[in-house]
Structure formats: C-alpha cells, structure tokens
Amino acid sequence: MKGPLNKAKTEISRVLIASLFSCQLTSSVAQTSVASKTPLEVVQAFRKMDSAGERLTSSGWYKASQFFVKSARPTKQLFIYVIAEHEGMYVNTWHKVLNQQRVDVDYGAVGQIDSSGRFTSVVAPSLIDVLGLPVKKLDPPFMYGPIRCFDQYIVVLTDTHWEFGPNGEGPREAKGAPEWRIEHFPYQPRVTVNTAIRYLVKLRDESSNATIKRNAANSIATLRSLSQKPTVQKTK
C-alpha cells in the first residue's frame, strides 16, 4: 500500500510544481510584454501633445489623462508655462525602483502666462500651487527666462488608474493590463512660444474684457520677439 501511495504523492507534487512554475512564467511574461509604451515613450507622447497646446482646451485636458495614474479636472483659471521649441529627454538610469522609472526632461523655460493673458518672464516660482490654484503673492528668489530648466517625471508600471467618462464624469478607478503611467499630474500646461502666441491671439480677439485684451496684445508683442530662437541661459 505504501508504494502506490508514495508514487501518487510524488506525481501530485510534480504536477503542482509544474503548474506553479507555469503560472510564474506566464505572470512574468505578462508583466514584461503587455505595456504598449515604454516610460520614455509615455513622457514623449504627453509632452508632444502638451507643448502643442492640446491641454488649453477642455477636451484636450481630459484626453491627456490617459498618460497618468490619476489626473484632475480642468482648472477654473488657466495658467500657462511657456517653453522653447526644443527639448532633450532621457531615462535616468540612477533611479532604480521596482516597476518605476524616472524620465528627465531638459528644456528652455521662457516664462508664464496668467489667467488674464499677462506674460511674465518669471519661470520660478510657479504662478500656481500644487493643487492648481493661483498663488496670491510670489516670494523670492525669482528665476527669469529664457533659461535652461529640468523636469522630472516618475513613471510607474500599474494595472490601476483613474479615468474620466465621455461627459467628464469621474474620475473613477479602472483596472486593466499593466501600463506605464506618469505618477504626478501637472496642472500647468507647458506650451511652445508659437503655441502661446496662437492662444493669446484667440484670447485677445474673443474676450470682451478690455484688460484681458490689452494684456494679451502686450504679451503677443513680447513673445513674438522671442519666437525665432530664444537665447537660453545655462543654469549656474
């Protein structure tokens, strides 16, 4: 009796071990093959649409949520960060965390535009806080553009994110195949000088507020002088 019983136990153990190995292999393959974009590609895609001004509209703002773990609704007052045309982008290989990578973006910061269409060459501090609300008073030290700056994006591999519905409802939690998504959502669109000019022309022509019209016109004149190739200072 012991012989057949031991043989049966051995066979069961072999099957269980084989099944466990198969599950682990399948899981490993899934983790490495399902992500449709690399962390660098995710950030590149987001920065491309952002610099082109897509987040200056409500529909574009919601569209950008696809790149993030959790995004937010459009702010009531729009504040814009103006950048030079060219950007450098690379994965920081020193940042080694499981299922997480850091993408660094090197760009020329030119200035900011507030909700009334007024341009300022102050690139830091930001005109808005971490929740996207206007800062009542900017405190020094100030940094002025054009100047070389860096952004850091933490990109995580996750099967959970929050998304908005077709009519802007939500955000609601959604699960699916693991994808690389940007962890922190930036409230201030980063647009090129030419995109900023197009936005200001539209604001000037469509606004009924005299102050906004005047601010936009002045900002257009300032930015047009920078629209060729802004001279970017190197940070010390």
ABEGO torsion letter per residue (X at the ends): XAAAAAAAAAAAAAAAAAAAAAAAAAAAAAAAAABABBAAAAAAAAAAAAAAGAAABAAAAAAAAAABABBBBBBABBBBBBBBABBBBBBBAABBBBGBBBBBBBBBBAEBBBAAGBBBABAOBBABBAAGBBBABBBOBBBBOBBBBBBBBBBBBBABBBBBBAAGBOBBBBBBBBBBBBABBBABBBBBAAAAAAAAAAAAAABABAAAAAAAAAAAAAAAAAABBBBBBBBX
